[in-house]
Amino acid sequence: MIGILVVTHGNFGTELLKSAELIIGKQENVKTLGLNHGDNVEELCDRVCESIKELDSGDGVLVFTDLFGGSPSNVVARNMEHLNFYSLTGVNLPMLIEALDSRDNIELEELVDTVCTSGIEGIKNIRSELFANSNA
């Protein structure tokens, strides 16, 4: 099973996982880490490293972060120098649900592509979607 790690500012990742589990059920081999005001970024970097090693059961690990260039994504990127895993930024609920739901059925590289597509396709302009063919 592909391991999933969500690293975000504050409790965003934890709450995102709770929302995903509300929809698809309790998940195994998934972890969240948050960076809060006053936290030590170096400690987060070490926790990311430990978590990736813990979550890798042989099928690999996909790490999500919230914001490219933010401290969570920067510490994840630093861990790429010595660990082999994939990481995506801009995590949203469609991405996380897709990753959790598909990770047993496909290889990690394919999962990355599938999750990216789900994230993009999950963004909709509701007015355009609902009223595209009307005068509203």
N, C-alpha and C positions, 0 to 999 in steps of 0.2 A: 504494500500500500504506500502510495506517495504521501510523504509527510507535508503538512501545511503549517506555515508559521506566518502570523500576521503581526507586523511591527508598525505601530502608529504613534502619533501624538496623543497623549492622554488615554482615555478609556475607549476610544473609537473602535479599535480592533476587537476588544472584548465584547462590546455591545453589538458590533456587526456579527460576530460569531453567534451570540445569543439569538439574534434575529434569524440568522440562517438555520440554526438548530430548531427554532420555532416552526420553520417551514418544512425542513427535511429530516428532523430528528437529531438526537444526540450523536455526536461524532467522536471518533477515536483518532489518535495520532495527529492532533491539531493543537496548536498552542498560540497564545497571544502575548505580546509584550507591549507595554506602553511607556512612553517617555513623558514624565510629568515635570512641571516647573520645579527647578532645583535639583533634579536628578543628574547624576554623573553620566555623561555620554560615554566615557570609557567603560564604565560598568555595564551600560546597555550593550556596548560592542561585545564584551565578554559573554553576556547573557545570550546574545544572538548566536554567537559561536557555539556555546554549550547546547542551545536549543536545536540548532541545525544537526549537530552530531546525534543528539538524543532522538530526533524525529526521523533520521535516515535509517530505515529498516532494510535498505538495499535497492529500493525503487526510486530513490532520490527525494529531494525536498523542493517545494515551491514556496518562496517567501513573497508575501505581499507587503507593500508599504503604502502609506497614504499620499505622500507628496514628494515628487522627484526633487531632489536637492535639499530636502529637509534633513534634520539630524537622523531620524529613523532610516531613511533610504541611504544616507551617507555611511552609517555604521554597517548596514547590510552590504553595501558595495565594498567596504574595506574587508569584509569577511570573504569576499569572492577571490581575494588574492591568494588564499590558502585553502579554501573549501570549494567543492564542486556542487553547485546548486543553481537554480534559476530564480529570478526575482522579477516581479512586475510592480509598477507603481500605479497610483490612482485607484486603489482597490475600492470596489463598490459591491453592493449586495448581489447583483447578478453574477459578477465574477466569482465571488466566494462560493455561492451556491453551485455554480457550474464546476468549480474545482473539486468541491467536496463530493458532489454527485458523480463525477466522471473519473475520479482518480484511480479507481480499481479496474477500469476498463481499457485505458489507453496508456501509452508510454508518456513519460514526462514531457518530452519535446512537443508531442502532439497536444498534450494538455495545455501547455503554454499558449499555443496558437488558438485553441478552442476557447480558452478563458478570455483571451484578448478580444476575440470576436463577440463573446457574450457580454463583455463589459461595454463595448461600443454599441452593440445592438440594444442594450438595456437603457440607453439614453434616448428619450423620446420627447418631442414637443407635443404635449397632450392635446392642445388646441388643434394642431395640424393633423394629428392622428384621428381625432374624433370628428372633426368638422371639415376635413379636406374636400369633401364633395357637397358642401352646403354653403349657404350664404351667411353663416354665423360669424 
